[in-house]
């Protein structure tokens, strides 16, 4: 059974590799998820740099890690979350 709007042009069986009216992208649902990294302010070079803490997909985990980095440096170093997609 064809699941797209021009189903009258589709054959009754779905052979995805050979069927030009279907592609994998038509049958997938994608959700954009943000990921987060932690950057620190390097006062010598006057730029934000990655601190090597990895990438987080959960904002709450990223905030906890950000706070842990800040606490570890006694608040002397500035950290920020950077959102990537």
N, C-alpha and C positions, 0 to 999 in steps of 0.2 A: 504494500500500500504506500502510495506516495504521500509525503507529509508536507510538501511545499505547494504554493498557490497555483503553479502551472501543472498540476497533476494530470491534466488531460493529455499532455505530451509525454508523460513518463510511461515506461513499460511496466507491466504488472509485477515483475520481480526486480528487486534492487540488487544489482551487481555494481557496487560502488566504484571499483576501479574502471569498469567499462561503461558506466552509465554517465553520460555527460550532463544530465540534468541534476545530478547530485554530487556534492563534494563534501568532504569531511567537515569543512568549516560551516556548512549549512546545518549540520547535525550536532554541533558542539555548542554548549553554552559556556561562555567564559565570563569570569568575574575578575575585574581588576582589583588586585590586592596591593596595598602599599607595603613597602618595607622601609625599615628605619635603620639608620646607622648613627653612631655617635661621633661627633667631631669635637676637637678641642682648639682653643685659641693659642697659637704659637706666637708669643710676644716678640720673639727675636725676628721672625720673618714677617710678622704682621699679617698672618693669614690663618684661616681655619683649615685644620688637617684631620684626617681620619685617625682615630686612636687605636685601631686594630681590635675593637671589641666585637666585631662580627656584625651580622645583619639580623634584625628582628622583624618578625611579621606581625607581632602583637604589640600594639601601642603601650599597653600597660607594662609588659616586660621591658620594653625599650625605656620607659620612664624610670622603672626600678633600677635598671643598669646605669642610666644617666645619673641618678641620685647616688648610687654606689660609687661611681667614678668621682663625683664631686666630693663625697664624704672621704674617700681615700686620699684625696689631695687637700683635705681640710678647707675646701672652698677657695683655694688660692688659684686654681686653674679654672677657666670658664669652659663649660661644655654645652653643646647644643645637639638636638636631634635633627637629622636631615632626612627628609622623606624622599624616597625613590620609588619608582613604579616598575 
